[in-house]
Amino acid sequence: MFGWGVVIYAVMYLLVAGLSLYGMYPNLFSRILALGTLILLSTLAGLSLQFRLKKDILPYAVIWVIEIAVLDAIMSVPYAGWGMYLDWNVWVGYALVLLVPLFAASIHRRPTLETPL
């Protein structure tokens, strides 16, 4: 599941680039759209693992955050500078990629004889 970090980064990068190209970023609508897209992608990534326990998803989510941070350093720092890491939006994005997949286990969970409701 290494690819989900790249997919999340690529979709978000294209979304922000497209919104910026047409002068729609940053504003409230574009922030909400980006936030919703990030939550949707992170949920899909968590669901794709088909794990029932958060502890099983956590290592993947950590790897995805590391991948995205490295891609930020490679792709965004050259034109935005290291100061981009001072923006709280960047850290909220990292936190969402880490935490949202963990809740996908709750969505995926189906009651069985072994797991209590």
Secondary structure, 3 states (H helix, E strand, C coil): CCHHHHHHHHHHHHHHHHHHHCCCCCCHHHHHHHHHHHHHHHHHHHHHHCCCCHHHHHHHHHHHHHHHHHHHHHHHHHHHCHHHHHCHHHHHHHHHHHHHHHHHHHHHCCCCCCCCC
